[in-house]
Amino acid sequence: MSKIKTDDLCQVRCFNTELVTQIRETFPSEDTLEEMTVLFSVLADRSRVKILYALRNGDELCVCDIAAMLNVKIATASHHLRKMRDLKLLKYRNDGKLAYYSLKDRRVTDILSYSLRELI
């Protein structure tokens, strides 16, 4: 572990207290920040982003289709889907032995669309 040089540290406790206070007051609630953190943690996984991208147009896919799309085992796809469902990003319905998944709302689609526009 490298040591931090003391001359690299800020020597002033808070330079612009008024501005810092003003910015802090604009922060979302702790609950909202937690939800944002969870959403970004989901988006930090390539397989989950692929799933969300596949569902972005309102499509409904069964677990088997998603597993085939990702080239993974059904159990692996189910794990990703269950996590996203538990986080209230996806909804599902059962049809016999099959489970079909779709996006719960458009917020993830909006984030994906924005990201693609900025990266392309």
Helices and strands as residue ranges (DSSP letters): G 6-8, H 17-26, H 30-43, H 46-54, E 61-62, H 63-70, H 74-86, E 90-95, E 98-103, H 107-119
